[in-house]
């Protein structure tokens, strides 16, 4: 931390000098403009004019001819790291498969190919992160995921393979939301201007990332149940009622944990969030009892055993993830309580 003395300039103007290291780091020169922003705690943040405008971040990647899987991972890593422009340079010539991967990634990540040649492709993001509605995006992602959970259980009960395939296909939409929102929250962690534009603090980013990742994992659980439906040959009727009824009940419990929990995260209601955690514990005990009652007949049939256990473990995982969101809500409530206490103390001191 650097200390500076306030100097009076003229009759009423107060002036403070800028630290030399900060000036050199941000390449600020005589007559340059800087951007001042008042923070929530009353402090003032100073940014170079270039930061206020939002400089474009670019990166160049070297791509090998056979690195199709690695190409996919590299581009997504650049996207999540907040790069607005990615220049891909092949050591030889881009293969047909590589070009197809790049086109699919552009569609998935809301990017566009700006320049292309045999050995070089440049793609740019089309999204202005400061205009992405974070809360609305999370709520929409959550709504789609809840629909997947409901439809996957319906497909299971009714042995509806068409509905199961529909659930699997919708998972791409959740993944797209997840990547966009994670890019946004990760960018906030190193872009203080963007954080102020969105009204976020660094600690908020960790909570939002947790919620986004948990919602994505809940959607993955719904997909796992849907895939189990596709594996079943005789439908759920092949299991006894003593197996089906507890399974459906566990499905209702898992859905109850996930349904509406996001509102608790935004409202930070401690009591309601704690009730979710109790329901999560109850669902865990239900699964343990169901595992104990798996008959020897099912154990001798690997496919039936796999389907039954996959569905049960997926439902339990849903309740755990919903419970994690409830825990995040409690954590946020404590932070808000602390902020409120600090604000009252500040007013009292004044």
Secondary structure, 3 states (H helix, E strand, C coil): CCCCCCEEECCCEEECCCCHHHHHHCCCCCCCCEEEEECCCCCEEEEEHHHHHCCCCEEEEEECCCCHHHHHHHHHHHHHCCCCEEEEEECCCCCHHHHHHHHHHHHHCCEEEEEECCCEEEEEECCCHHHCCHHHHHHHHHHHHHHHHHHHHHHHHHCCHHHHHHHHHHHHHHHHHHHHHHHHHHHHCCCHHHHHHHCCCHHHHHHHHHHHHHHHHHHHHHHHHHHHHHHCCCCHHHCCHHHHHHHHHHHHHHHHHHCCHHHHHHHCCHHHHHHHHHHHHHHHHHHHHHHHCCCHHHHHCHHHHHHHHHHHHHHHHHHHHHHHHHHHHHHHHHHHHHHHHHHHHHHHHC
